[in-house]
């Protein structure tokens, strides 16, 4: 039997199409054969946004420059990404080893949490002040305008 899904939005404590949902659910329940079933409701997660992604790479570029100066060799933004994914998004393999997780499938909220951890770590461990999103947008605007 195929999965069935009803999409709805709850805003200000109200589901606007509540009666339509009840009618559809009632119809679906009537078509079920005998047996045990599980009904689940999942919150839809927004994927990370393009501005969040641009900010991440800006931060990792800033951190990479700082780390490169500190160790006297080139460290890339990709290496910074992998390091922070290892720290804050570790994946435990069946053999017990841990590898870096990925940011690509994080929801917007999960990505914000990851970025907050990166910002705090860069400041506390390395003394690197990363620009806020508003400051980063302003800096990009300045470059665009040729300031």
Backbone bond lengths (Angstrom), bond angles and torsions (degrees), N, CA, C in turn:
res aa  C-N    CA-C-N  psi(-1)  N-CA   C-N-CA  omega(-1)  CA-C   N-CA-C  phi
1 X - - - 1.443 - - 1.523 109.09 -
2 X 1.278 117.48 135.74 1.462 122.65 -178.65 1.525 110.71 -75.70
3 X 1.321 113.97 150.98 1.459 119.31 174.55 1.511 109.03 -70.73
4 X 1.289 115.50 147.85 1.461 121.27 176.06 1.517 108.22 -121.72
5 X 1.310 116.47 146.34 1.458 120.05 -177.49 1.519 110.50 -136.55
6 X 1.300 115.33 136.82 1.460 122.67 172.36 1.517 107.27 -114.07
7 X 1.301 116.89 126.77 1.461 120.19 177.69 1.516 108.96 -102.93
8 X 1.333 114.03 137.97 1.459 118.90 176.68 1.512 109.43 -153.34
9 X 1.300 115.13 163.60 1.454 122.29 179.38 1.521 108.64 -126.10
10 X 1.313 114.38 135.58 1.454 119.76 175.19 1.517 107.19 -111.10
11 X 1.325 116.31 119.89 1.451 122.63 179.52 1.521 109.57 -129.13
12 X 1.312 115.17 133.04 1.466 121.94 -179.49 1.524 111.73 52.72
13 X 1.334 115.30 39.01 1.452 120.37 176.54 1.517 115.84 79.21
14 X 1.345 117.96 6.59 1.457 120.77 -174.83 1.531 111.05 -128.06
15 X 1.326 115.01 137.94 1.462 121.36 171.24 1.524 106.31 -99.32
16 X 1.328 116.15 114.77 1.466 119.96 -171.31 1.533 113.04 -67.41
17 X 1.321 118.67 -35.48 1.464 120.55 -177.31 1.532 111.96 -105.61
18 X 1.313 115.97 39.80 1.460 121.80 -175.18 1.533 112.47 -56.97
19 X 1.317 118.07 -46.42 1.478 120.54 -178.21 1.520 111.39 -64.17
20 X 1.316 116.73 -39.79 1.468 120.96 177.18 1.531 110.32 -63.03
21 X 1.323 117.06 -40.85 1.462 120.91 177.27 1.520 110.89 -62.31
22 X 1.344 116.27 -47.04 1.464 120.02 179.26 1.530 111.29 -59.05
23 X 1.317 117.16 -44.17 1.470 121.01 -178.60 1.521 111.35 -62.86
24 X 1.336 116.09 -45.99 1.463 120.20 -179.63 1.520 110.55 -65.12
25 X 1.326 117.36 -45.42 1.457 121.01 179.14 1.522 111.01 -61.39
26 X 1.312 117.60 -42.94 1.459 121.98 178.84 1.529 110.56 -60.41
27 X 1.341 116.80 -43.18 1.463 121.36 178.98 1.530 110.06 -63.04
28 X 1.331 117.19 -45.52 1.462 120.42 -179.96 1.521 111.49 -63.16
29 X 1.322 116.61 -42.21 1.461 119.86 179.92 1.523 111.52 -62.27
30 X 1.329 116.91 -36.01 1.466 120.77 178.57 1.525 112.39 -65.82
31 X 1.343 117.59 -26.17 1.476 120.37 -176.94 1.524 112.90 -86.98
32 X 1.328 117.36 -7.37 1.459 120.13 -177.91 1.518 111.12 -73.32
33 X 1.332 114.94 142.89 1.454 120.15 172.78 1.514 109.56 -80.38
34 X 1.306 116.10 174.05 1.457 120.55 178.12 1.524 109.46 -63.98
35 X 1.317 117.38 147.62 1.463 121.38 179.12 1.510 111.07 145.58
36 X 1.310 115.03 -178.25 1.459 122.00 179.24 1.526 109.52 -99.59
37 X 1.296 116.40 141.02 1.463 122.08 -177.37 1.516 110.05 -136.33
38 X 1.315 115.10 159.72 1.458 122.16 173.43 1.523 107.24 -125.73
39 X 1.318 115.89 131.44 1.456 121.15 175.41 1.523 106.86 -112.14
40 X 1.329 116.64 131.80 1.459 120.99 -178.34 1.524 110.31 -129.91
41 X 1.304 115.43 145.74 1.459 121.30 174.51 1.522 106.48 -118.20
42 X 1.316 116.28 125.86 1.460 121.43 -179.44 1.519 109.62 -119.23
43 X 1.304 115.33 139.14 1.464 120.42 175.67 1.524 108.44 -77.16
44 X 1.305 117.32 133.25 1.452 122.40 178.00 1.524 108.22 -73.47
45 X 1.321 116.05 127.61 1.459 121.23 179.22 1.525 109.41 -99.94
46 X 1.321 115.78 132.26 1.458 119.92 175.49 1.518 108.50 -78.40
47 X 1.343 117.29 135.78 1.467 118.10 175.13 1.520 109.38 -70.22
48 X 1.328 115.47 163.06 1.457 118.50 178.67 1.516 109.43 -60.12
49 X 1.307 115.64 151.79 1.465 120.63 -175.54 1.528 110.89 -91.80
50 X 1.327 116.10 162.61 1.464 120.69 176.11 1.531 111.51 -60.95
51 X 1.353 118.92 -42.93 1.467 117.76 176.85 1.536 112.85 -60.40
52 X 1.334 117.23 -36.91 1.466 119.90 176.75 1.529 110.08 -62.47
53 X 1.321 116.19 -42.60 1.453 121.01 -178.85 1.535 110.78 -64.39
54 X 1.340 116.68 -43.65 1.468 120.17 178.44 1.524 110.76 -62.67
55 X 1.331 117.32 -40.88 1.450 120.79 179.02 1.522 110.57 -63.32
56 X 1.327 117.59 -41.53 1.465 121.03 179.04 1.528 110.06 -57.54
57 X 1.332 117.38 -47.95 1.469 119.91 -177.11 1.520 111.67 -70.39
58 X 1.323 118.04 -30.93 1.460 120.65 173.71 1.531 109.09 -63.53
59 X 1.330 117.12 -48.67 1.460 121.15 179.48 1.520 111.46 -60.48
60 X 1.338 117.12 -44.09 1.456 119.74 -178.27 1.525 111.33 -67.47
61 X 1.325 117.39 -29.46 1.466 120.77 175.21 1.527 109.89 -68.10
62 X 1.322 117.09 -43.87 1.469 121.94 178.48 1.530 110.10 -62.30
63 X 1.318 116.44 -45.93 1.471 120.77 -179.86 1.524 109.99 -64.38
64 X 1.337 117.61 -42.59 1.466 121.68 -179.70 1.529 110.89 -60.27
65 X 1.320 116.78 -41.02 1.470 119.99 178.39 1.527 110.53 -63.23
66 X 1.324 116.56 -43.27 1.462 120.99 -179.63 1.532 110.75 -65.70
67 X 1.318 116.75 -46.49 1.465 120.49 -179.84 1.531 110.35 -64.05
68 X 1.330 117.12 -39.61 1.472 121.18 179.89 1.527 110.39 -60.57
69 X 1.324 116.22 -44.31 1.471 120.44 178.25 1.527 110.71 -63.09
70 X 1.317 116.75 -38.55 1.466 121.15 -176.80 1.527 112.73 -69.26
71 X 1.336 117.16 -36.94 1.470 119.70 -175.64 1.522 113.14 -101.59
72 X 1.329 117.73 -8.25 1.454 121.02 177.71 1.521 115.47 74.94
73 X 1.304 116.77 22.22 1.473 121.20 173.66 1.514 108.28 -148.69
74 X 1.317 115.94 162.52 1.458 120.91 -175.10 1.525 111.74 -74.43
75 X 1.301 114.76 127.17 1.461 122.46 171.85 1.522 105.65 -118.37
76 X 1.326 116.83 130.66 1.460 121.52 -175.73 1.526 111.50 -90.71
77 X 1.333 116.58 158.31 1.470 119.12 173.64 1.532 112.18 -58.01
78 X 1.331 116.81 -32.85 1.465 120.31 178.54 1.530 111.04 -64.75
79 X 1.352 116.25 -37.75 1.465 119.46 177.79 1.530 111.03 -68.02
80 X 1.334 116.23 -36.74 1.465 120.20 175.79 1.528 109.23 -63.67
81 X 1.332 116.69 -44.41 1.469 121.93 177.58 1.524 110.16 -55.27
82 X 1.333 115.86 -49.77 1.462 119.97 -178.13 1.524 111.63 -63.48
83 X 1.346 116.41 -38.46 1.465 119.87 179.59 1.529 110.85 -63.35
84 X 1.329 116.25 -45.89 1.467 118.97 -179.11 1.530 111.75 -70.91
85 X 1.316 117.54 -32.26 1.471 119.00 175.46 1.526 110.38 -66.67
86 X 1.329 116.99 -35.76 1.470 121.21 176.99 1.532 110.31 -64.61
87 X 1.333 115.83 -39.47 1.465 120.38 -177.48 1.528 111.95 -74.97
88 X 1.351 116.27 -49.39 1.460 120.01 -169.90 1.533 114.96 -102.97
89 X 1.337 117.64 -12.78 1.470 120.66 179.65 1.531 110.56 -132.60
90 X 1.328 118.42 47.60 1.461 119.17 -175.33 1.530 111.94 -67.11
91 X 1.329 114.41 145.68 1.461 122.03 175.45 1.526 106.80 -118.25
92 X 1.320 116.71 125.62 1.463 121.05 179.26 1.522 109.21 -91.40
93 X 1.319 114.83 123.09 1.458 121.64 -179.95 1.530 109.37 -80.82
94 X 1.344 117.35 163.63 1.475 119.94 179.69 1.528 113.72 -56.65
95 X 1.344 117.56 -29.47 1.467 120.03 -179.22 1.532 112.31 -84.11
96 X 1.352 117.51 2.31 1.451 121.93 178.26 1.516 114.45 95.51
97 X 1.329 117.32 -13.24 1.466 120.14 178.07 1.528 109.52 -70.18
98 X 1.313 115.84 151.13 1.459 119.39 176.06 1.522 109.10 -111.92
99 X 1.327 114.48 141.62 1.456 121.36 177.37 1.523 107.73 -127.32
100 X 1.322 115.05 167.33 1.465 119.86 179.48 1.520 110.08 -70.46
101 X 1.322 115.73 134.07 1.453 120.85 173.14 1.519 109.25 -77.83
102 X 1.301 116.21 -166.98 1.455 120.97 -176.71 1.523 110.53 -126.97
103 X 1.326 116.05 148.03 1.456 120.81 175.17 1.520 111.81 -89.95
104 X 1.327 117.15 -12.77 1.467 120.42 -169.88 1.522 114.64 -64.34
105 X 1.306 117.90 -26.30 1.468 119.65 -177.88 1.521 113.71 -107.73
106 X 1.327 116.59 11.18 1.460 119.34 178.51 1.524 110.06 -72.97
107 X 1.316 115.43 143.86 1.464 119.82 173.10 1.522 107.81 -71.85
108 X 1.303 116.26 169.56 1.457 121.44 178.55 1.527 110.68 -57.30
109 X 1.327 116.84 -42.20 1.458 121.51 -179.07 1.527 110.99 -68.57
110 X 1.338 117.15 -43.87 1.463 121.39 178.80 1.529 110.46 -63.87
111 X 1.331 115.74 -38.83 1.454 120.73 179.89 1.532 110.35 -65.83
112 X 1.328 116.84 -41.09 1.467 121.06 176.78 1.520 110.06 -59.70
113 X 1.324 117.84 -43.51 1.461 122.21 178.50 1.530 109.98 -61.45
114 X 1.327 117.70 -44.84 1.466 122.55 177.83 1.524 110.39 -58.74
115 X 1.333 116.61 -47.59 1.461 121.24 -178.35 1.534 111.65 -64.68
116 X 1.318 117.29 -37.64 1.469 120.40 176.73 1.528 110.83 -62.07
117 X 1.330 116.59 -39.41 1.466 120.90 178.20 1.526 110.67 -66.71
118 X 1.335 117.26 -41.39 1.463 121.17 178.24 1.526 109.63 -61.90
119 X 1.325 116.39 -47.04 1.462 121.07 -178.34 1.533 110.72 -60.89
120 X 1.321 117.00 -44.21 1.462 121.23 179.89 1.528 110.98 -65.58
121 X 1.323 117.24 -42.50 1.458 120.85 -179.64 1.523 111.08 -65.95
122 X 1.325 117.45 -44.03 1.468 120.78 179.78 1.528 110.23 -59.80
123 X 1.318 116.65 -39.56 1.466 120.86 -179.13 1.528 111.51 -72.37
124 X 1.339 116.69 -48.09 1.461 119.52 -173.34 1.527 113.21 -77.52
125 X 1.319 117.98 -37.21 1.460 120.85 -175.63 1.523 113.71 -90.24
126 X 1.341 117.11 -29.45 1.467 119.84 -172.47 1.522 113.63 -126.09
127 X 1.328 117.37 -3.63 1.454 120.52 -179.95 1.523 113.67 68.23
128 X 1.319 116.29 25.46 1.463 121.32 -178.66 1.520 108.64 -96.80
129 X 1.308 116.29 121.12 1.463 121.18 176.06 1.520 108.15 -93.90
130 X 1.313 115.59 115.20 1.467 121.09 179.82 1.523 109.72 -93.78
131 X 1.338 117.19 141.11 1.464 119.26 -178.50 1.520 111.79 -66.97
132 X 1.319 115.83 144.60 1.465 120.54 173.76 1.526 107.66 -68.73
133 X 1.317 118.04 165.66 1.466 119.29 177.79 1.528 112.52 -56.13
134 X 1.330 116.33 -39.06 1.461 119.12 -179.43 1.524 110.78 -65.56
135 X 1.328 117.10 -42.42 1.459 121.17 177.80 1.521 111.22 -65.59
136 X 1.320 116.83 -38.68 1.466 120.64 179.54 1.518 110.13 -65.26
137 X 1.342 117.33 -41.46 1.468 120.15 178.10 1.523 110.33 -63.67
138 X 1.336 116.94 -39.46 1.455 120.90 179.85 1.534 110.09 -65.64
139 X 1.332 116.36 -41.45 1.463 120.40 178.93 1.527 110.55 -63.42
140 X 1.333 116.78 -41.87 1.465 120.19 177.97 1.522 110.51 -64.71
141 X 1.321 117.50 -37.55 1.461 121.93 177.30 1.526 109.95 -63.98
142 X 1.330 117.13 -42.37 1.453 120.33 178.80 1.527 111.27 -61.17
143 X 1.317 116.57 -42.54 1.474 119.88 178.22 1.519 109.44 -63.84
144 X 1.329 116.81 -44.45 1.460 121.61 -179.72 1.534 111.28 -60.35
145 X 1.329 116.55 -39.77 1.463 120.79 -177.81 1.530 111.91 -83.83
146 X 1.319 117.60 -6.83 1.448 120.80 177.53 1.504 115.14 81.60
147 X 1.319 118.35 24.23 1.469 121.86 178.40 1.500 110.77 -76.74
